[in-house]
């Protein structure tokens, strides 16, 4: 967890770490209307193939920046717990292993607490 004022380079630092290590980078900007599927991904029906296709969310990168995590609802925050604890996500009753190495960098702004949720 990185807690600091806006504009001090938290996002730039996370991108720099990923680039310097040659790892995939994903970013999630948390808001109160963010859904768990916005992080994990979802299946979308492909009418040409007549089947659902899974589209991976940003959690499938090596390094995932979860910006202002305290703005996400507890339900959305909990979608990150399986990924962080078990290095996998379960979506639509199917379990997907995450890339290795995998870690989450989460940020929050200590000044703006209106519209936030406890961690």
BELDA-V238188 format. One record per pair of residues at least 24 apart in sequence whose ideal C-beta (glycine too) atoms are under 10 Angstrom apart, sorted by sequence separation. I is the first residue (numbers start at 1). J is the second residue. D is the distance in whole Angstrom. If there is no record, write none. Layout:
# BELDA-V238188
i->I j->J d->D
i->I j->J d->D
This chain:
# BELDA-V238188
i->59 j->83 d->5
i->80 j->104 d->6
i->39 j->64 d->8
i->59 j->84 d->10
i->80 j->106 d->8
i->39 j->66 d->8
i->28 j->57 d->8
i->29 j->58 d->10
i->59 j->88 d->10
i->60 j->89 d->8
i->77 j->106 d->9
i->26 j->56 d->9
i->28 j->58 d->5
i->59 j->89 d->6
i->26 j->57 d->8
i->27 j->58 d->6
i->28 j->59 d->8
i->26 j->58 d->3
i->34 j->66 d->10
i->57 j->89 d->9
i->59 j->91 d->10
i->25 j->58 d->9
i->26 j->59 d->7
i->39 j->72 d->9
i->56 j->89 d->9
i->24 j->58 d->9
i->26 j->60 d->7
i->27 j->61 d->9
i->38 j->72 d->9
i->57 j->91 d->9
i->64 j->98 d->9
i->72 j->106 d->10
i->26 j->61 d->3
i->56 j->91 d->9
i->64 j->99 d->10
i->69 j->104 d->9
i->24 j->60 d->8
i->25 j->61 d->6
i->26 j->62 d->8
i->27 j->63 d->9
i->28 j->64 d->7
i->29 j->65 d->9
i->30 j->66 d->6
i->31 j->67 d->10
i->36 j->72 d->9
i->40 j->76 d->10
i->60 j->96 d->8
i->62 j->98 d->9
i->63 j->99 d->9
i->69 j->105 d->10
i->70 j->106 d->9
i->24 j->61 d->4
i->25 j->62 d->7
i->26 j->63 d->7
i->27 j->64 d->7
i->28 j->65 d->7
i->29 j->66 d->9
i->30 j->67 d->6
i->31 j->68 d->8
i->34 j->71 d->8
i->35 j->72 d->10
i->36 j->73 d->9
i->39 j->76 d->7
i->54 j->91 d->7
i->59 j->96 d->9
i->60 j->97 d->10
i->61 j->98 d->9
i->62 j->99 d->5
i->69 j->106 d->4
i->70 j->107 d->9
i->71 j->108 d->8
i->23 j->61 d->8
i->24 j->62 d->5
i->25 j->63 d->5
i->26 j->64 d->5
i->27 j->65 d->5
i->28 j->66 d->5
i->29 j->67 d->5
i->30 j->68 d->5
i->33 j->71 d->10
i->34 j->72 d->5
i->35 j->73 d->9
i->38 j->76 d->8
i->39 j->77 d->10
i->54 j->92 d->8
i->60 j->98 d->6
i->61 j->99 d->7
i->62 j->100 d->8
i->63 j->101 d->8
i->64 j->102 d->8
i->66 j->104 d->6
i->67 j->105 d->9
i->68 j->106 d->9
i->69 j->107 d->7
i->70 j->108 d->5
i->71 j->109 d->9
i->23 j->62 d->4
i->24 j->63 d->7
i->25 j->64 d->8
i->26 j->65 d->7
i->27 j->66 d->8
i->28 j->67 d->7
i->29 j->68 d->7
i->30 j->69 d->6
i->32 j->71 d->6
i->33 j->72 d->9
i->34 j->73 d->7
i->36 j->75 d->6
i->37 j->76 d->9
i->40 j->79 d->6
i->59 j->98 d->7
i->60 j->99 d->7
i->62 j->101 d->6
i->63 j->102 d->8
i->64 j->103 d->8
i->65 j->104 d->8
i->66 j->105 d->7
i->67 j->106 d->8
i->68 j->107 d->6
i->69 j->108 d->6
i->70 j->109 d->8
i->22 j->62 d->9
i->23 j->63 d->5
i->24 j->64 d->9
i->25 j->65 d->7
i->26 j->66 d->9
i->27 j->67 d->7
i->28 j->68 d->9
i->30 j->70 d->8
i->31 j->71 d->6
i->32 j->72 d->7
i->33 j->73 d->9
i->35 j->75 d->8
i->36 j->76 d->5
i->39 j->79 d->5
i->40 j->80 d->9
i->52 j->92 d->9
i->54 j->94 d->8
i->56 j->96 d->8
i->59 j->99 d->10
i->62 j->102 d->6
i->63 j->103 d->6
i->64 j->104 d->5
i->65 j->105 d->5
i->66 j->106 d->4
i->67 j->107 d->5
i->68 j->108 d->6
i->70 j->110 d->10
i->77 j->117 d->7
i->21 j->62 d->8
i->28 j->69 d->8
i->30 j->71 d->4
i->31 j->72 d->7
i->32 j->73 d->6
i->34 j->75 d->10
i->35 j->76 d->7
i->36 j->77 d->9
i->38 j->79 d->9
i->39 j->80 d->7
i->61 j->102 d->8
i->62 j->103 d->8
i->63 j->104 d->8
i->64 j->105 d->7
i->65 j->106 d->8
i->66 j->107 d->7
i->67 j->108 d->9
i->68 j->109 d->6
i->71 j->112 d->9
i->76 j->117 d->9
i->77 j->118 d->9
i->21 j->63 d->8
i->29 j->71 d->9
i->30 j->72 d->4
i->31 j->73 d->9
i->34 j->76 d->5
i->36 j->78 d->8
i->37 j->79 d->8
i->40 j->82 d->9
i->54 j->96 d->8
i->56 j->98 d->10
i->60 j->102 d->9
i->63 j->105 d->7
i->64 j->106 d->9
i->65 j->107 d->7
i->66 j->108 d->9
i->67 j->109 d->9
i->70 j->112 d->9
i->75 j->117 d->10
i->77 j->119 d->7
i->18 j->61 d->8
i->29 j->72 d->10
i->30 j->73 d->9
i->33 j->76 d->9
i->34 j->77 d->10
i->36 j->79 d->4
i->40 j->83 d->8
i->59 j->102 d->9
i->61 j->104 d->10
i->70 j->113 d->8
i->74 j->117 d->6
i->18 j->62 d->7
i->19 j->63 d->10
i->28 j->72 d->8
i->32 j->76 d->9
i->35 j->79 d->9
i->36 j->80 d->9
i->39 j->83 d->8
i->68 j->112 d->9
i->71 j->115 d->7
i->72 j->116 d->9
i->73 j->117 d->6
i->74 j->118 d->8
i->17 j->62 d->10
i->18 j->63 d->4
i->31 j->76 d->9
i->34 j->79 d->9
i->59 j->104 d->8
i->70 j->115 d->9
i->71 j->116 d->6
i->72 j->117 d->7
i->74 j->119 d->9
i->17 j->63 d->6
i->18 j->64 d->9
i->30 j->76 d->7
i->70 j->116 d->4
i->71 j->117 d->7
i->18 j->65 d->9
i->30 j->77 d->8
i->68 j->115 d->10
i->69 j->116 d->9
i->70 j->117 d->6
i->72 j->119 d->10
i->15 j->63 d->9
i->17 j->65 d->10
i->28 j->76 d->9
i->41 j->89 d->8
i->43 j->91 d->8
i->68 j->116 d->8
i->69 j->117 d->9
i->70 j->118 d->7
i->14 j->63 d->6
i->40 j->89 d->5
i->42 j->91 d->7
i->43 j->92 d->6
i->70 j->119 d->6
i->14 j->64 d->9
i->15 j->65 d->8
i->30 j->80 d->10
i->39 j->89 d->9
i->40 j->90 d->9
i->41 j->91 d->6
i->42 j->92 d->8
i->69 j->119 d->7
i->14 j->65 d->4
i->28 j->79 d->10
i->40 j->91 d->5
i->41 j->92 d->10
i->43 j->94 d->9
i->13 j->65 d->9
i->14 j->66 d->10
i->28 j->80 d->9
i->40 j->92 d->10
i->14 j->67 d->9
i->36 j->89 d->9
i->11 j->65 d->6
i->37 j->91 d->8
i->10 j->65 d->8
i->36 j->91 d->9
i->37 j->92 d->10
i->41 j->96 d->8
i->11 j->67 d->7
i->40 j->96 d->8
i->10 j->67 d->8
i->10 j->68 d->10
i->6 j->68 d->9
i->2 j->65 d->9
i->1 j->66 d->10
i->2 j->67 d->10
i->2 j->69 d->10
i->3 j->70 d->9
i->1 j->69 d->8
i->1 j->70 d->10
i->26 j->99 d->10
i->24 j->99 d->6
i->23 j->99 d->8
i->28 j->104 d->9
i->30 j->106 d->9
i->30 j->107 d->9
i->23 j->101 d->7
i->24 j->102 d->10
i->26 j->104 d->10
i->27 j->105 d->10
i->28 j->106 d->9
i->30 j->108 d->9
i->23 j->102 d->9
i->21 j->101 d->8
i->23 j->103 d->9
i->25 j->105 d->10
i->32 j->115 d->6
i->31 j->115 d->9
i->32 j->116 d->9
i->32 j->117 d->8
i->17 j->103 d->9
i->30 j->116 d->9
i->18 j->105 d->10
i->30 j->117 d->9
i->17 j->105 d->8
i->14 j->104 d->10
i->14 j->105 d->5
i->13 j->105 d->8
i->14 j->107 d->8
i->11 j->105 d->9
i->13 j->107 d->10
i->10 j->105 d->8
i->10 j->106 d->10
i->11 j->107 d->8
i->10 j->107 d->5
i->10 j->108 d->10
i->10 j->109 d->10
i->6 j->107 d->10
i->1 j->104 d->9
i->2 j->105 d->6
i->3 j->106 d->9
i->4 j->107 d->7
i->6 j->109 d->6
i->1 j->105 d->8
i->2 j->106 d->7
i->3 j->107 d->7
i->4 j->108 d->9
i->5 j->109 d->7
i->1 j->106 d->5
i->2 j->107 d->5
i->3 j->108 d->5
i->4 j->109 d->8
i->5 j->110 d->7
i->6 j->111 d->8
i->1 j->107 d->7
i->2 j->108 d->8
i->3 j->109 d->8
i->4 j->110 d->7
i->5 j->111 d->7
i->6 j->112 d->8
i->1 j->108 d->7
i->3 j->110 d->5
i->4 j->111 d->10
i->5 j->112 d->10
i->1 j->119 d->8
